[in-house]
Each structure stands twice: as C-alpha cells, then as structure tokens.
Amino acid sequence: MRRLLLVLPAALILFALGPTAARAASGVPYTIHGVDQATFEDVGICSPSATITLDARFVVHVNATEAGLTDQEILDALFNSDPEGILRSVTYTETGRFTDAESTGQVITGTFAMWFGGNINGHTMEFSDTFNVRGVDQNGNHVFAHDNGHITLISGEPVVDFEHLTSGGCP
C-alpha cells in the first residue's frame, strides 16, 4: 500500500521537474481508461512489509502539446518524467480493491481510491494528490489511511510542498 503512497508523489515530482519549454503550446486533450491488476512486495499498512494485490481501474485525462499520441506514449511520459515535454496538465484517478497480506500474518482486504492532478502555466507548476484506503482484517479490525499532498514550483523551485498522512485501526 505504501507503494501507492510513494508512487503518487514521485510521479508528481517527476512530471513537475520534466522539461517545460514545449508545454507552452496549445493543448490537445486525451483520455485513457485502464486496468491495474498487480501483486507486489512493499511496506504494508500496519507492518514493515507485505504482499499487496490490487484489482483496480483508472482513468487519465491529459492536455498535451501534440496530436496523434498513443495511450502508451502518454502513460510513458506521465510515469517517466515527460522527457519530451509533451504534457501540460494531467489528472489521474484510480479506484479498486486490495488484499494486503502483512508480514505479521494480518490480512487486510478493502477498497482504495487515489487521485492526482496538476497544471503547468509558464514557469509555475502546481500538483496535488489524495489517497484513501479502507479495509478490514481477518479479526474484524477496521483499518484506514488517508494521505494528501501538494507542491507548487516556480521556475523549478518548490515554494509550497507538503504531504500529510493519517492512519488508524492497526492492532
């Protein structure tokens, strides 16, 4: 679950710090719908390590500087620092179900939702994110986590930058 908490801000920073010169052009809108089904090892909700399985759907809306881009080109730009400078704005929403098998033996199942978005306007870039998870473990304990963050960069320098995480219900 922490992978999602780490990927979201990392994607924002990579996108924010990518080239900006090409982003001044008029934008071309794109929408991508997809499925995210994955199992991975990461920090758990309630323990230092866990095996996490996701079954989710996502939608990405971007405003790009070029027409005719493929979905894969847009996703590659989004998650690889946009080296060509083709993205002007983006929103990403993902919702789904998860199973979190904690290293302690606790198994948490539930739902999650995450969103991030940002805009580039000349030398000013602003990005925000939110992540919510709710689950129940095998003993009936209700577990939750909420994260939100924001970064504003002017000429590549952060002037506002915060992440705030709250969580509860871990035994």
C-alpha positions as CSV (number, residue, x, y, z in Angstrom):
1,M,0.0,0.0,0.0
2,R,2.9,2.4,0.7
3,R,4.0,1.8,-2.9
4,L,0.9,3.8,-3.9
5,L,1.7,6.4,-1.3
6,L,5.2,6.7,-2.7
7,V,4.4,6.4,-6.4
8,L,1.9,9.2,-6.4
9,P,4.2,11.9,-5.0
10,A,7.1,10.6,-7.1
11,A,5.0,10.7,-10.3
12,L,4.1,14.3,-9.4
13,I,7.7,15.3,-8.8
14,L,9.0,13.6,-12.0
15,F,6.2,15.2,-14.0
16,A,6.8,18.6,-12.4
17,L,10.6,18.6,-12.9
18,G,10.5,17.5,-16.6
19,P,11.1,19.9,-19.5
20,T,8.7,22.8,-19.7
21,A,9.6,24.6,-22.9
22,A,7.3,22.6,-25.1
23,R,4.4,22.9,-22.7
24,A,3.6,26.5,-23.6
25,A,1.8,25.4,-26.8
26,S,-2.0,24.9,-27.1
27,G,-3.2,21.6,-25.6
28,V,-4.7,18.5,-27.2
29,P,-7.0,16.6,-24.8
30,Y,-6.6,12.8,-24.3
31,T,-8.5,10.4,-22.0
32,I,-7.2,6.9,-21.2
33,H,-9.1,4.2,-19.3
34,G,-7.2,1.2,-18.0
35,V,-7.0,-1.7,-15.6
36,D,-4.3,-2.1,-12.8
37,Q,-4.0,-5.6,-11.6
38,A,-0.8,-6.3,-9.8
39,T,0.8,-8.1,-6.9
40,F,4.0,-6.7,-5.3
41,E,6.0,-6.6,-2.2
42,D,6.1,-3.4,-0.3
43,V,5.6,-1.7,3.1
44,G,2.2,-2.8,4.5
45,I,-0.5,-0.6,6.0
46,C,0.3,-2.0,9.5
47,S,3.7,-3.6,9.2
48,P,7.1,-3.0,7.6
49,S,6.5,-5.5,4.8
50,A,3.5,-7.0,2.9
51,T,2.4,-8.7,-0.2
52,I,-0.2,-6.5,-1.8
53,T,-2.6,-7.4,-4.6
54,L,-4.6,-4.8,-6.5
55,D,-7.6,-5.1,-8.8
56,A,-8.4,-1.6,-9.9
57,R,-9.5,0.7,-12.8
58,F,-8.0,4.0,-13.7
59,V,-8.7,7.0,-15.9
60,V,-6.1,9.6,-17.0
61,H,-7.0,12.9,-18.6
62,V,-4.2,14.9,-20.0
63,N,-3.7,18.0,-22.1
64,A,-0.7,17.5,-24.4
65,T,1.3,19.6,-26.8
66,E,1.0,17.1,-29.7
67,A,-1.9,15.4,-31.6
68,G,-1.8,11.8,-32.5
69,L,-0.1,10.4,-29.4
70,T,-0.8,6.8,-28.4
71,D,-2.1,5.8,-25.0
72,Q,1.3,4.2,-24.2
73,E,3.2,7.3,-25.2
74,I,1.1,9.4,-22.8
75,L,1.5,6.9,-20.0
76,D,5.2,6.6,-20.6
77,A,5.5,10.4,-20.5
78,L,3.5,10.6,-17.3
79,F,5.5,8.0,-15.4
80,N,8.9,8.7,-16.9
81,S,9.4,12.4,-16.2
82,D,8.0,13.5,-19.5
83,P,11.4,13.8,-21.2
84,E,9.9,15.3,-24.4
85,G,7.8,17.9,-22.5
86,I,4.5,16.9,-24.1
87,L,2.2,17.2,-21.1
88,R,0.6,20.4,-19.9
89,S,-1.9,19.2,-17.4
90,V,-2.9,15.8,-16.0
91,T,-5.4,14.2,-13.7
92,Y,-5.2,10.5,-12.7
93,T,-7.9,8.7,-10.8
94,E,-7.7,5.1,-9.7
95,T,-10.2,3.1,-7.6
96,G,-10.3,-0.6,-6.7
97,R,-10.0,-3.4,-4.2
98,F,-6.9,-4.7,-2.5
99,T,-5.6,-7.5,-0.4
100,D,-2.7,-6.7,2.0
101,A,-1.0,-9.8,3.5
102,E,1.1,-8.2,6.2
103,S,4.4,-9.8,7.4
104,T,2.8,-10.1,10.8
105,G,0.2,-12.6,9.5
106,Q,-2.6,-9.9,9.5
107,V,-4.6,-10.0,6.2
108,I,-6.4,-6.8,5.3
109,T,-8.9,-6.5,2.4
110,G,-10.8,-3.4,1.3
111,T,-11.0,-0.6,-1.2
112,F,-8.8,2.3,-2.1
113,A,-9.1,5.5,-4.2
114,M,-6.4,7.8,-5.3
115,W,-6.2,10.9,-7.4
116,F,-3.5,13.3,-8.5
117,G,-3.6,16.2,-10.9
118,G,-1.5,19.2,-11.9
119,N,-1.1,22.1,-14.3
120,I,1.8,23.8,-15.9
121,N,1.4,27.5,-16.7
122,G,4.7,29.1,-17.9
123,H,7.1,28.8,-15.1
124,T,4.5,27.9,-12.5
125,M,3.6,24.2,-11.8
126,E,1.0,23.0,-9.3
127,F,0.2,19.4,-8.4
128,S,-2.0,17.9,-5.7
129,D,-2.7,14.3,-4.7
130,T,-5.0,12.3,-2.4
131,F,-5.1,8.7,-1.4
132,N,-7.6,6.8,0.7
133,V,-7.7,3.2,1.8
134,R,-10.3,1.4,4.0
135,G,-10.1,-2.2,4.9
136,V,-11.0,-4.9,7.4
137,D,-8.6,-7.6,8.7
138,Q,-9.4,-11.3,9.4
139,N,-10.3,-10.3,13.0
140,G,-12.8,-7.6,12.1
141,N,-10.4,-4.7,12.8
142,H,-11.2,-1.7,10.6
143,V,-8.1,-0.1,9.1
144,F,-7.8,3.2,7.3
145,A,-5.3,5.5,5.8
146,H,-5.6,8.9,4.2
147,D,-2.8,10.9,2.5
148,N,-2.9,14.3,0.8
149,G,-0.3,16.5,-0.6
150,H,0.5,19.5,-2.7
151,I,3.5,21.0,-4.4
152,T,3.9,24.4,-6.2
153,L,7.0,25.1,-8.2
154,I,8.0,28.4,-9.6
155,S,10.9,28.3,-12.1
156,G,11.5,24.7,-10.9
157,E,11.9,25.7,-7.2
158,P,9.3,24.4,-4.7
159,V,7.6,27.2,-2.8
160,V,4.9,25.0,-1.3
161,D,5.5,21.4,-0.6
162,F,3.6,19.1,1.8
163,E,2.4,15.5,2.3
164,H,0.1,14.6,5.2
165,L,-0.6,11.0,6.2
166,T,-3.1,9.8,8.8
167,S,-3.9,6.2,9.5
168,G,-5.5,4.1,12.2
169,G,-7.0,0.8,13.2
170,C,-3.8,-1.3,13.1
171,P,-3.7,-3.7,16.1
